[in-house]
Amino acid sequence: MVDVIETERLTLRSRNESDLEANLMMELDPEVHHYIFSSAPDPVEHKAESFLGLQRVGLK
């Protein structure tokens, strides 16, 4: 499995624990979650689910 893909303008890498708070802030923004979720997620529940998802894929 490739850990990092880089181009001149973009770096793609696996998510890690340090990304969790920023990712949650983005997903819970009403302007963003409108496109991701059918209804607004509960912030506490969503954080727990996101953290468990990171653990399932091998948190780094």
N, C-alpha and C positions, 0 to 999 in steps of 0.2 A: 504494500500500500504506500502511495506517495504522501508524505506528510505536508509538503509545501509545493505549490506551483507558483512560479513568479514570471511576470512579464515586465516590460518597461514601466507600465502604469498600474499594475495590480499584483497583489500578493494574496493568494488563497491558502488558508491553512485550516486545520481542524480547530473546532471550538475548544476552549479550555475554561477552567473555573474563573479565571480573571475576566472573561467575557460575559459572565452571567448577569451582573447588574446592568451593564450597558444594553445587553440584549433584552432584558426584561423592560427597561425604560422605553426602548423602541417599540416593543410589541404591545405595551400597555398604553401607548400614545393613541388617543382616539382617532387621529388622522391615519395611523398605520393599522391598528387592529380592525378597522372597518374593512380592510382588504384581506386580512388573515383569518379572522374569526367571524362566525355568524352572529355572535353576541359578545358583549364585553366580558372578558374572563375575570374571575376573582383574583386580585393581585397575589394574595398569600398562596392560594391553591396553584396558581400558574407558576409561581417561583419554585414551589416544591416539585411540581411536575417537570419543570425545565431542569432542575438539578438532578432529578432521578434519570432523566433522559441522557444527561451528560455522563452519569455514572454507567449507564447501560452501554454506551459506545466507547467506554474507556477513557474517563476523565484524565486529562494530562495536566 
